[in-house]
């Protein structure tokens, strides 16, 4: 039985730290088969941009500054996400025997693994089909429509994910709303200026009761173990690793040249 690393962060953290941890896990992946799963939360509401997005086209930076909402930029692609009242997961892996070297295959496998976690909660979800071309080409936020092979319930997106891949190594991370605040999402993503329907769901809505972070993470971890036939073992960071993550936090994720001024285009891994 394969062993995967598991990190469950005990306390919410700043967005720049969260992105630096995922970046660090990706860039330090071993060439041999290795997989780390991480679950975490955000200290305050935070907008994350896809790597190639133009901030001015997709987010209201003035509203965010005035209301204490942070903005970060991911190394993965995808669309704007408001991280708020949610579980965020990440998976870093170099295990091509499990995930293959194909982005679509690995994306779909992880969606099915997360759906197994939803089954542990008593919830039936499904994989979404292809989204409208207008959503793919446009600047609407991630939770305005399910993307291909994303997890949906009753036609609403429950899990929005994005992936970065270099050869046989990848980082995939995503947002799983515990509850939803559509008014705040509309405000940060300029939807008040260009009204559009949101097809956003949440675990509390789907289960018809409040859902705690710890309870849901336990279910997702059990579902991933069962679906992939693996065992988790706890992973912690050494002081040297924490220092390296801190350098990434300040050097990249708190750097306006990366977060604010980066121009749309191709994204390099490092």
C-alpha positions in Angstrom: 0.0 0.0 0.0 1.3 3.4 -1.0 1.9 6.0 1.7 1.0 9.6 1.0 2.0 12.6 3.1 -0.9 14.5 4.8 -0.8 18.1 6.1 -3.8 19.5 8.0 -2.9 23.1 8.9 -4.2 23.7 12.5 -5.0 27.4 12.1 -6.0 29.8 9.3 -3.1 31.5 7.6 -2.4 34.5 5.4 -3.0 34.0 1.7 0.6 34.7 0.8 1.8 32.0 3.2 -0.8 29.5 1.9 0.4 30.0 -1.7 4.0 29.8 -0.7 3.5 26.5 1.0 1.9 25.0 -2.1 4.6 26.4 -4.2 7.3 25.0 -1.9 5.7 21.5 -2.0 5.6 21.6 -5.8 9.1 22.8 -6.4 10.6 20.3 -3.8 8.8 17.2 -5.2 11.1 14.2 -5.4 11.7 12.7 -8.9 10.6 9.3 -7.4 6.9 8.8 -6.7 5.8 11.1 -4.0 2.4 12.6 -3.1 1.4 15.2 -0.5 -2.2 16.2 0.3 -2.8 19.4 2.3 -5.9 21.0 3.8 -5.9 24.5 5.0 -7.9 27.7 5.7 -7.5 31.5 5.2 -7.0 34.1 8.0 -9.3 36.6 6.2 -11.2 36.7 3.0 -8.7 36.5 0.1 -9.1 36.8 -3.7 -6.7 34.5 -5.6 -6.1 35.1 -9.3 -5.1 32.6 -11.9 -1.5 32.9 -12.9 -2.2 34.6 -16.2 -5.2 36.8 -15.2 -5.1 40.6 -15.5 -6.0 41.9 -12.1 -7.8 45.0 -13.5 -10.1 42.9 -15.7 -11.3 40.4 -13.1 -11.2 42.0 -9.6 -12.1 45.2 -7.8 -8.8 46.0 -6.1 -10.1 49.2 -4.6 -13.0 47.4 -2.9 -10.6 44.7 -1.6 -8.3 47.3 -0.1 -11.1 49.2 1.5 -12.6 46.1 3.0 -9.5 44.2 4.3 -9.6 41.6 1.6 -6.2 40.3 0.5 -5.3 39.5 -3.1 -2.8 36.8 -4.1 -1.8 35.2 -7.4 -1.5 31.5 -7.8 1.1 29.6 -9.9 -1.8 27.5 -11.2 -4.2 28.7 -13.9 -7.9 29.1 -13.8 -10.2 32.0 -12.7 -10.7 34.3 -9.8 -11.6 32.6 -6.5 -12.8 34.2 -3.3 -11.4 32.1 -0.4 -13.8 32.6 2.4 -15.6 30.2 4.8 -14.1 27.2 3.0 -11.7 24.2 3.0 -8.9 24.6 0.6 -7.0 21.4 -0.5 -3.8 20.9 -2.4 -2.2 17.8 -3.9 1.4 17.8 -5.1 2.5 14.6 -6.8 5.2 13.0 -8.9 3.5 9.6 -9.0 2.8 9.0 -12.6 1.8 5.4 -12.0 -1.2 6.7 -10.1 -2.0 10.0 -11.9 -0.3 9.5 -15.4 1.4 12.4 -17.0 -1.9 13.8 -18.5 -3.4 16.9 -16.9 -7.0 16.0 -17.7 -6.6 12.4 -16.4 -5.1 13.5 -13.1 -7.7 16.3 -12.7 -10.5 13.9 -13.2 -9.0 11.3 -10.8 -8.7 13.8 -8.0 -12.3 15.0 -8.6 -13.5 11.4 -8.2 -11.4 11.0 -5.1 -12.9 14.1 -3.6 -16.4 12.9 -4.5 -15.6 9.7 -2.5 -15.1 12.1 0.5 -18.5 13.6 -0.2 -20.0 10.2 -0.2 -18.5 9.7 3.3 -20.6 12.7 4.3 -23.7 11.1 2.7 -23.7 13.4 -0.3 -24.0 12.4 -4.0 -22.2 14.6 -6.4 -21.2 14.3 -10.1 -18.6 15.4 -12.6 -19.5 18.4 -14.7 -19.5 18.4 -18.4 -18.0 21.0 -20.7 -18.8 24.6 -19.7 -20.1 27.2 -22.2 -17.5 28.8 -24.4 -18.3 32.2 -23.0 -17.3 31.0 -19.5 -14.0 29.5 -20.8 -13.0 32.6 -22.8 -14.5 35.2 -20.4 -13.5 36.9 -17.1 -16.3 35.5 -14.8 -15.1 34.1 -11.5 -14.5 30.4 -10.9 -17.7 29.7 -9.1 -19.9 31.2 -11.8 -20.0 27.9 -13.6 -18.7 24.3 -13.2 -15.8 23.5 -15.4 -15.2 20.2 -17.2 -14.7 17.4 -14.7 -15.2 19.7 -11.7 -17.5 18.5 -8.9 -21.1 19.7 -8.9 -24.2 19.1 -7.0 -27.7 20.0 -8.2 -26.1 21.9 -11.1 -23.9 24.0 -8.7 -20.2 23.9 -8.4 -19.1 22.4 -5.0 -15.3 22.2 -5.7 -13.4 24.6 -8.0 -9.8 23.5 -8.8 -6.8 24.5 -10.9 -3.6 22.6 -11.8 0.1 23.4 -12.6 2.0 20.6 -14.3 5.7 20.3 -15.4 6.3 16.9 -17.0 5.4 14.2 -14.5 5.0 16.5 -11.5 1.9 18.6 -10.7 0.3 20.8 -8.1 -3.5 20.9 -8.0 -5.4 23.0 -5.4 -8.9 24.0 -5.0 -11.7 25.6 -3.1 -14.5 23.8 -1.3 -17.0 26.3 0.2 -18.4 25.4 3.6 -20.8 28.3 3.2 -21.2 30.9 0.5 -21.3 34.6 0.4 -22.4 35.5 -3.1 -22.8 39.2 -2.3 -19.1 39.4 -1.4 -18.0 37.4 -4.4 -20.0 39.7 -6.7 -18.4 42.7 -5.1 -14.8 41.5 -5.4 -15.2 40.1 -8.9 -16.9 43.1 -10.6 -20.1 41.2 -11.1 -22.1 44.1 -9.7 -21.0 46.0 -12.9 -21.7 43.0 -15.2 -24.5 41.0 -13.7 -24.2 37.2 -14.2 -25.7 34.1 -12.6 -23.6 32.3 -10.1 -23.8 28.5 -10.0 -22.1 28.2 -6.6 -22.9 25.6 -4.0 -21.6 24.9 -0.6 -21.3 21.9 1.8 -23.7 23.5 4.3 -26.3 24.1 1.6 -25.9 20.5 0.1 -26.1 18.9 3.6 -28.7 21.4 4.9 -26.7 22.1 8.1 -23.6 23.9 9.2 -20.4 22.0 8.4 -17.2 22.2 10.4 -13.8 22.3 8.8 -12.3 19.5 10.9 -15.2 17.2 10.3 -15.3 17.7 6.6 -11.5 17.3 6.2 -11.6 14.0 8.0 -14.2 12.8 5.5 -12.2 14.0 2.5 -9.1 12.4 3.8 -10.9 9.1 4.4 -12.4 9.3 0.9 -9.0 9.9 -0.7 -7.5 7.0 1.2 -10.2 4.7 0.1 -10.4 5.8 -3.5 -6.7 5.7 -4.2 -6.0 2.7 -1.9 -3.3 4.6 0.1 -2.4 5.3 3.7 -1.7 8.8 5.0 1.1 9.7 7.3 1.4 13.1 8.9 3.9 15.5 7.4 5.4 18.5 9.2 7.9 21.1 8.1 11.4 21.5 9.6 12.6 24.9 10.6 14.7 25.1 7.5 11.7 24.3 5.3 9.6 26.9 7.1 12.3 29.5 6.5 12.3 28.6 2.8 8.5 29.0 2.7 8.9 32.3 4.3 11.3 33.5 1.6 8.8 32.4 -1.0 6.1 34.3 0.8 8.0 37.6 0.9 9.9 37.2 -2.4 7.0 36.2 -4.6 3.6 36.2 -2.9 3.9 39.5 -1.1 5.7 41.1 -4.1 3.5 43.5 -6.1 5.5 42.7 -9.2 4.0 39.2 -9.0 0.6 39.8 -7.6 -0.4 43.2 -9.0 1.8 44.1 -11.9 2.3 40.7 -13.6 1.1 40.9 -17.2 -1.1 38.2 -18.7 0.8 35.5 -20.5 2.5 32.2 -20.0 3.4 31.2 -16.4 6.6 29.5 -15.5 6.8 27.2 -12.6 9.6 28.8 -10.6 
